[in-house]
Amino acid sequence: MRRILSILFGRKALILYFRLILGVMFIYAGAVKIIDPDGFAQSIYNYHLLPGWMINIFAVMLPWIEVVAGISIVFGIWLQGGALIISGLLLMFVCALGISLARGLDISCGCFTTNPVRDPINWLYMVRDSALLFMSGLVLFFDNNS
């Protein structure tokens, strides 16, 4: 019984849960954006952080990077690379949210939907993305399956 509990609630299990949570979230978020690149481009534009010529490039490439990195950490294929990419993306998202919130922008997050009137940014998103960044850091530095 003790061994079963150790497997279910030990450090390795916790890292595996984090991998699954992050991976599934990034696969889903990327897929939503792949389906509607125009809507995602509008979400990126609304942040007013990138020059115009970079918006469409980001709108097309970023979702595929999210999906590939998500698949990577779910299946443990190039796990360290996938975890590093997800950590970098989450750091970028936290910064973009923080800058936009500090500037008082009332915009859609663009995280899990490309609808410009749904999912408005707020400080709880900073907390969520910071927690996800912490989780991805743990996967990056403490997953021994790579």
MODELLER restraints for C-alpha pairs under 7 A, 6 or more apart:
rsr = mdl.restraints
at = mdl.atoms
rsr.add(forms.Gaussian(group=physical.xy_distance, feature=features.Distance(at['CA:7:A'], at['CA:13:A']), mean=6.23, stdev=0.5))
rsr.add(forms.Gaussian(group=physical.xy_distance, feature=features.Distance(at['CA:15:A'], at['CA:139:A']), mean=5.82, stdev=0.5))
rsr.add(forms.Gaussian(group=physical.xy_distance, feature=features.Distance(at['CA:15:A'], at['CA:143:A']), mean=6.47, stdev=0.5))
rsr.add(forms.Gaussian(group=physical.xy_distance, feature=features.Distance(at['CA:18:A'], at['CA:135:A']), mean=6.06, stdev=0.5))
rsr.add(forms.Gaussian(group=physical.xy_distance, feature=features.Distance(at['CA:19:A'], at['CA:73:A']), mean=5.74, stdev=0.5))
rsr.add(forms.Gaussian(group=physical.xy_distance, feature=features.Distance(at['CA:19:A'], at['CA:74:A']), mean=5.85, stdev=0.5))
rsr.add(forms.Gaussian(group=physical.xy_distance, feature=features.Distance(at['CA:19:A'], at['CA:139:A']), mean=6.67, stdev=0.5))
rsr.add(forms.Gaussian(group=physical.xy_distance, feature=features.Distance(at['CA:20:A'], at['CA:74:A']), mean=5.37, stdev=0.5))
rsr.add(forms.Gaussian(group=physical.xy_distance, feature=features.Distance(at['CA:22:A'], at['CA:70:A']), mean=6.82, stdev=0.5))
rsr.add(forms.Gaussian(group=physical.xy_distance, feature=features.Distance(at['CA:23:A'], at['CA:70:A']), mean=3.82, stdev=0.5))
rsr.add(forms.Gaussian(group=physical.xy_distance, feature=features.Distance(at['CA:23:A'], at['CA:71:A']), mean=6.11, stdev=0.5))
rsr.add(forms.Gaussian(group=physical.xy_distance, feature=features.Distance(at['CA:23:A'], at['CA:73:A']), mean=5.76, stdev=0.5))
rsr.add(forms.Gaussian(group=physical.xy_distance, feature=features.Distance(at['CA:23:A'], at['CA:74:A']), mean=5.21, stdev=0.5))
rsr.add(forms.Gaussian(group=physical.xy_distance, feature=features.Distance(at['CA:24:A'], at['CA:70:A']), mean=6.33, stdev=0.5))
rsr.add(forms.Gaussian(group=physical.xy_distance, feature=features.Distance(at['CA:26:A'], at['CA:66:A']), mean=5.32, stdev=0.5))
rsr.add(forms.Gaussian(group=physical.xy_distance, feature=features.Distance(at['CA:26:A'], at['CA:67:A']), mean=5.87, stdev=0.5))
rsr.add(forms.Gaussian(group=physical.xy_distance, feature=features.Distance(at['CA:26:A'], at['CA:70:A']), mean=5.12, stdev=0.5))
rsr.add(forms.Gaussian(group=physical.xy_distance, feature=features.Distance(at['CA:27:A'], at['CA:66:A']), mean=6.30, stdev=0.5))
rsr.add(forms.Gaussian(group=physical.xy_distance, feature=features.Distance(at['CA:27:A'], at['CA:67:A']), mean=4.30, stdev=0.5))
rsr.add(forms.Gaussian(group=physical.xy_distance, feature=features.Distance(at['CA:27:A'], at['CA:70:A']), mean=5.18, stdev=0.5))
rsr.add(forms.Gaussian(group=physical.xy_distance, feature=features.Distance(at['CA:27:A'], at['CA:71:A']), mean=6.76, stdev=0.5))
rsr.add(forms.Gaussian(group=physical.xy_distance, feature=features.Distance(at['CA:29:A'], at['CA:111:A']), mean=6.34, stdev=0.5))
rsr.add(forms.Gaussian(group=physical.xy_distance, feature=features.Distance(at['CA:29:A'], at['CA:112:A']), mean=4.92, stdev=0.5))
rsr.add(forms.Gaussian(group=physical.xy_distance, feature=features.Distance(at['CA:30:A'], at['CA:63:A']), mean=4.09, stdev=0.5))
rsr.add(forms.Gaussian(group=physical.xy_distance, feature=features.Distance(at['CA:30:A'], at['CA:64:A']), mean=6.25, stdev=0.5))
rsr.add(forms.Gaussian(group=physical.xy_distance, feature=features.Distance(at['CA:30:A'], at['CA:66:A']), mean=5.27, stdev=0.5))
rsr.add(forms.Gaussian(group=physical.xy_distance, feature=features.Distance(at['CA:30:A'], at['CA:67:A']), mean=5.24, stdev=0.5))
rsr.add(forms.Gaussian(group=physical.xy_distance, feature=features.Distance(at['CA:31:A'], at['CA:63:A']), mean=6.74, stdev=0.5))
rsr.add(forms.Gaussian(group=physical.xy_distance, feature=features.Distance(at['CA:31:A'], at['CA:67:A']), mean=6.85, stdev=0.5))
rsr.add(forms.Gaussian(group=physical.xy_distance, feature=features.Distance(at['CA:32:A'], at['CA:112:A']), mean=6.65, stdev=0.5))
rsr.add(forms.Gaussian(group=physical.xy_distance, feature=features.Distance(at['CA:32:A'], at['CA:113:A']), mean=6.45, stdev=0.5))
rsr.add(forms.Gaussian(group=physical.xy_distance, feature=features.Distance(at['CA:33:A'], at['CA:40:A']), mean=5.82, stdev=0.5))
rsr.add(forms.Gaussian(group=physical.xy_distance, feature=features.Distance(at['CA:33:A'], at['CA:63:A']), mean=5.79, stdev=0.5))
rsr.add(forms.Gaussian(group=physical.xy_distance, feature=features.Distance(at['CA:33:A'], at['CA:114:A']), mean=6.61, stdev=0.5))
rsr.add(forms.Gaussian(group=physical.xy_distance, feature=features.Distance(at['CA:34:A'], at['CA:63:A']), mean=5.83, stdev=0.5))
rsr.add(forms.Gaussian(group=physical.xy_distance, feature=features.Distance(at['CA:36:A'], at['CA:114:A']), mean=6.89, stdev=0.5))
rsr.add(forms.Gaussian(group=physical.xy_distance, feature=features.Distance(at['CA:37:A'], at['CA:59:A']), mean=5.73, stdev=0.5))
rsr.add(forms.Gaussian(group=physical.xy_distance, feature=features.Distance(at['CA:37:A'], at['CA:60:A']), mean=6.17, stdev=0.5))
rsr.add(forms.Gaussian(group=physical.xy_distance, feature=features.Distance(at['CA:39:A'], at['CA:114:A']), mean=4.94, stdev=0.5))
rsr.add(forms.Gaussian(group=physical.xy_distance, feature=features.Distance(at['CA:39:A'], at['CA:115:A']), mean=6.59, stdev=0.5))
rsr.add(forms.Gaussian(group=physical.xy_distance, feature=features.Distance(at['CA:40:A'], at['CA:59:A']), mean=5.80, stdev=0.5))
rsr.add(forms.Gaussian(group=physical.xy_distance, feature=features.Distance(at['CA:40:A'], at['CA:110:A']), mean=6.51, stdev=0.5))
rsr.add(forms.Gaussian(group=physical.xy_distance, feature=features.Distance(at['CA:40:A'], at['CA:114:A']), mean=5.15, stdev=0.5))
rsr.add(forms.Gaussian(group=physical.xy_distance, feature=features.Distance(at['CA:41:A'], at['CA:55:A']), mean=6.00, stdev=0.5))
rsr.add(forms.Gaussian(group=physical.xy_distance, feature=features.Distance(at['CA:41:A'], at['CA:56:A']), mean=5.87, stdev=0.5))
rsr.add(forms.Gaussian(group=physical.xy_distance, feature=features.Distance(at['CA:41:A'], at['CA:59:A']), mean=4.94, stdev=0.5))
rsr.add(forms.Gaussian(group=physical.xy_distance, feature=features.Distance(at['CA:43:A'], at['CA:108:A']), mean=6.63, stdev=0.5))
rsr.add(forms.Gaussian(group=physical.xy_distance, feature=features.Distance(at['CA:43:A'], at['CA:110:A']), mean=5.43, stdev=0.5))
rsr.add(forms.Gaussian(group=physical.xy_distance, feature=features.Distance(at['CA:43:A'], at['CA:114:A']), mean=6.68, stdev=0.5))
rsr.add(forms.Gaussian(group=physical.xy_distance, feature=features.Distance(at['CA:43:A'], at['CA:116:A']), mean=6.52, stdev=0.5))
rsr.add(forms.Gaussian(group=physical.xy_distance, feature=features.Distance(at['CA:44:A'], at['CA:55:A']), mean=6.45, stdev=0.5))
rsr.add(forms.Gaussian(group=physical.xy_distance, feature=features.Distance(at['CA:45:A'], at['CA:55:A']), mean=6.49, stdev=0.5))
rsr.add(forms.Gaussian(group=physical.xy_distance, feature=features.Distance(at['CA:46:A'], at['CA:107:A']), mean=6.55, stdev=0.5))
rsr.add(forms.Gaussian(group=physical.xy_distance, feature=features.Distance(at['CA:47:A'], at['CA:100:A']), mean=6.43, stdev=0.5))
rsr.add(forms.Gaussian(group=physical.xy_distance, feature=features.Distance(at['CA:69:A'], at['CA:82:A']), mean=4.42, stdev=0.5))
rsr.add(forms.Gaussian(group=physical.xy_distance, feature=features.Distance(at['CA:69:A'], at['CA:85:A']), mean=6.54, stdev=0.5))
rsr.add(forms.Gaussian(group=physical.xy_distance, feature=features.Distance(at['CA:69:A'], at['CA:86:A']), mean=6.49, stdev=0.5))
rsr.add(forms.Gaussian(group=physical.xy_distance, feature=features.Distance(at['CA:70:A'], at['CA:82:A']), mean=6.93, stdev=0.5))
rsr.add(forms.Gaussian(group=physical.xy_distance, feature=features.Distance(at['CA:72:A'], at['CA:78:A']), mean=5.95, stdev=0.5))
rsr.add(forms.Gaussian(group=physical.xy_distance, feature=features.Distance(at['CA:72:A'], at['CA:79:A']), mean=5.68, stdev=0.5))
rsr.add(forms.Gaussian(group=physical.xy_distance, feature=features.Distance(at['CA:72:A'], at['CA:82:A']), mean=5.33, stdev=0.5))
rsr.add(forms.Gaussian(group=physical.xy_distance, feature=features.Distance(at['CA:73:A'], at['CA:79:A']), mean=5.09, stdev=0.5))
rsr.add(forms.Gaussian(group=physical.xy_distance, feature=features.Distance(at['CA:73:A'], at['CA:82:A']), mean=5.70, stdev=0.5))
rsr.add(forms.Gaussian(group=physical.xy_distance, feature=features.Distance(at['CA:73:A'], at['CA:83:A']), mean=6.43, stdev=0.5))
rsr.add(forms.Gaussian(group=physical.xy_distance, feature=features.Distance(at['CA:79:A'], at['CA:146:A']), mean=5.88, stdev=0.5))
rsr.add(forms.Gaussian(group=physical.xy_distance, feature=features.Distance(at['CA:80:A'], at['CA:140:A']), mean=5.83, stdev=0.5))
rsr.add(forms.Gaussian(group=physical.xy_distance, feature=features.Distance(at['CA:80:A'], at['CA:146:A']), mean=6.53, stdev=0.5))
rsr.add(forms.Gaussian(group=physical.xy_distance, feature=features.Distance(at['CA:83:A'], at['CA:136:A']), mean=6.08, stdev=0.5))
rsr.add(forms.Gaussian(group=physical.xy_distance, feature=features.Distance(at['CA:83:A'], at['CA:139:A']), mean=6.49, stdev=0.5))
rsr.add(forms.Gaussian(group=physical.xy_distance, feature=features.Distance(at['CA:83:A'], at['CA:140:A']), mean=5.19, stdev=0.5))
rsr.add(forms.Gaussian(group=physical.xy_distance, feature=features.Distance(at['CA:84:A'], at['CA:140:A']), mean=6.30, stdev=0.5))
rsr.add(forms.Gaussian(group=physical.xy_distance, feature=features.Distance(at['CA:86:A'], at['CA:136:A']), mean=6.77, stdev=0.5))
rsr.add(forms.Gaussian(group=physical.xy_distance, feature=features.Distance(at['CA:87:A'], at['CA:133:A']), mean=5.72, stdev=0.5))
rsr.add(forms.Gaussian(group=physical.xy_distance, feature=features.Distance(at['CA:87:A'], at['CA:136:A']), mean=5.50, stdev=0.5))
rsr.add(forms.Gaussian(group=physical.xy_distance, feature=features.Distance(at['CA:87:A'], at['CA:137:A']), mean=6.40, stdev=0.5))
rsr.add(forms.Gaussian(group=physical.xy_distance, feature=features.Distance(at['CA:90:A'], at['CA:129:A']), mean=6.35, stdev=0.5))
rsr.add(forms.Gaussian(group=physical.xy_distance, feature=features.Distance(at['CA:90:A'], at['CA:133:A']), mean=5.60, stdev=0.5))
rsr.add(forms.Gaussian(group=physical.xy_distance, feature=features.Distance(at['CA:91:A'], at['CA:133:A']), mean=6.68, stdev=0.5))
rsr.add(forms.Gaussian(group=physical.xy_distance, feature=features.Distance(at['CA:94:A'], at['CA:126:A']), mean=5.89, stdev=0.5))
rsr.add(forms.Gaussian(group=physical.xy_distance, feature=features.Distance(at['CA:94:A'], at['CA:129:A']), mean=6.08, stdev=0.5))
rsr.add(forms.Gaussian(group=physical.xy_distance, feature=features.Distance(at['CA:94:A'], at['CA:130:A']), mean=6.63, stdev=0.5))
rsr.add(forms.Gaussian(group=physical.xy_distance, feature=features.Distance(at['CA:97:A'], at['CA:126:A']), mean=6.57, stdev=0.5))
rsr.add(forms.Gaussian(group=physical.xy_distance, feature=features.Distance(at['CA:98:A'], at['CA:126:A']), mean=6.95, stdev=0.5))
rsr.add(forms.Gaussian(group=physical.xy_distance, feature=features.Distance(at['CA:101:A'], at['CA:122:A']), mean=6.94, stdev=0.5))
rsr.add(forms.Gaussian(group=physical.xy_distance, feature=features.Distance(at['CA:106:A'], at['CA:120:A']), mean=6.65, stdev=0.5))
rsr.add(forms.Gaussian(group=physical.xy_distance, feature=features.Distance(at['CA:106:A'], at['CA:121:A']), mean=6.96, stdev=0.5))
rsr.add(forms.Gaussian(group=physical.xy_distance, feature=features.Distance(at['CA:107:A'], at['CA:120:A']), mean=5.37, stdev=0.5))
rsr.add(forms.Gaussian(group=physical.xy_distance, feature=features.Distance(at['CA:107:A'], at['CA:121:A']), mean=6.19, stdev=0.5))
rsr.add(forms.Gaussian(group=physical.xy_distance, feature=features.Distance(at['CA:108:A'], at['CA:116:A']), mean=5.28, stdev=0.5))
rsr.add(forms.Gaussian(group=physical.xy_distance, feature=features.Distance(at['CA:108:A'], at['CA:117:A']), mean=6.09, stdev=0.5))
rsr.add(forms.Gaussian(group=physical.xy_distance, feature=features.Distance(at['CA:108:A'], at['CA:118:A']), mean=5.96, stdev=0.5))
rsr.add(forms.Gaussian(group=physical.xy_distance, feature=features.Distance(at['CA:108:A'], at['CA:119:A']), mean=5.16, stdev=0.5))
rsr.add(forms.Gaussian(group=physical.xy_distance, feature=features.Distance(at['CA:108:A'], at['CA:120:A']), mean=4.09, stdev=0.5))
rsr.add(forms.Gaussian(group=physical.xy_distance, feature=features.Distance(at['CA:108:A'], at['CA:121:A']), mean=5.81, stdev=0.5))
rsr.add(forms.Gaussian(group=physical.xy_distance, feature=features.Distance(at['CA:109:A'], at['CA:119:A']), mean=5.73, stdev=0.5))
rsr.add(forms.Gaussian(group=physical.xy_distance, feature=features.Distance(at['CA:109:A'], at['CA:120:A']), mean=5.54, stdev=0.5))
rsr.add(forms.Gaussian(group=physical.xy_distance, feature=features.Distance(at['CA:109:A'], at['CA:121:A']), mean=5.09, stdev=0.5))
